[in-house]
Amino acid sequence: MSVTQRRGRRIMMTGAERDAYLAGQRTCRVATVSAEGRPHISALWFVWDGTSLWLYSLTRSLRWAHLRQNPGIAVVVDDGVEYGELRGVELSGQAEFVGEVPRTGEEHAELDSPERLFAAKYFDMDTLPHDSRHAWIRLTPKAVTSWDFRKLTSP
């Protein structure tokens, strides 16, 4: 993962700040592009494991269809109302499909951690219930940009 943020270094999050922020946020926006070049942005729940962003997506969604045609993906997680409160992270790279499609709960060691994190974050459970409509997408970002405008008011 590269962090090549030239402008805005003053407001850039540290690695620890970024990890804590991504762990605490619930919704991201996922940008995809069809093979014909049509963009699509959609909201989705996610988990961050410190290295990769894991998206549990409907397999019959436009997002899924786009990623099957073109695995390029960008994701934004942000919040804040007033200008001085704005903060967020943008991650981009190539989507990877992990596990069976759709996910039925077969043993898959790579999914143990994201499923445990996801179940705890969104359902307050130890294990993730599978509905045979969703499957996992992993984004191990090639580029990451972050901002925390609250740092502008700090001494």
Secondary structure as UniProt FT lines:
FT   TURN            7..11
FT   HELIX           15..24
FT   STRAND          27..33
FT   TURN            35..36
FT   STRAND          39..48
FT   STRAND          53..58
FT   TURN            59..60
FT   HELIX           62..69
FT   STRAND          72..79
FT   HELIX           83..85
FT   STRAND          87..98
FT   HELIX           109..111
FT   HELIX           112..123
FT   STRAND          134..139
FT   STRAND          143..148
FT   HELIX           149..152
//
